[in-house]
Amino acid sequence: QVRLVESGGGLVQAGGSLRLSCAASRLTFSNYNMGWFRQAPGKEREFVSALSWKDNSYYADSVKGRFTISRDNAKNTVYLQMNNLKPEDTAVYYCAAGLMWPMKNNVDYWGQGTQVTVSS
C-alpha cells in the first residue's frame, strides 16, 4: 500500500522557518507529481505548492517568495521549506501525490498531515 508520511511540523514564532518532509513508500516516486496542501480550522483544504516529476513548480499566491518545494528522488522524499512564516500559515499540512498535472486538481494519495502553528 502506498504511504506518504509527513514530518517537521511544530510551533514557531512569526518570521521563523520550518522545513517539512514527506517520505513516500511503495510508490514509483520519480513518476509522480508531489505537492503540499493545508487546512486551517474552519476552512477548506487549500493548495500550497506542487513539483512535477519533470521539476516544474507551482505556488499559491499566498506563499510565493516565502516557501520553496524540492524533491530528492533517491530518498523518495519531497520537502517544503517555509520561511518568514505568518500566523495565517497556521494549519495542518498534507503531503500529496498525483500522476496528472496540474496536481492542484489531481491528487491520488494523501498523507496524514503535520501541524504547523505560527504564533504572533
Stockholm file with secondary structure:
# STOCKHOLM 1.0

chainA/1-120         QVRLVESGGGLVQAGGSLRLSCAASRLTFSNYNMGWFRQAPGKEREFVSALSWKDNSYYADSVKGRFTISRDNAKNTVYLQMNNLKPEDTAVYYCAAGLMWPMKNNVDYWGQGTQVTVSS
#=GR chainA/1-120 SS CCEEEEECCEEEETTCCEEEEEEEESSCGGGSEEEEEEECTTSCCEEEEEECTTCCEEECTTTTTTEEEEEEGGGTEEEEEECSCCGGGCEEEEEEEESSSSGGGCCCEECCCEEEEEEC
#=GC SS_cons         CCEEEEECCEEEETTCCEEEEEEEESSCGGGSEEEEEEECTTSCCEEEEEECTTCCEEECTTTTTTEEEEEEGGGTEEEEEECSCCGGGCEEEEEEEESSSSGGGCCCEECCCEEEEEEC
//
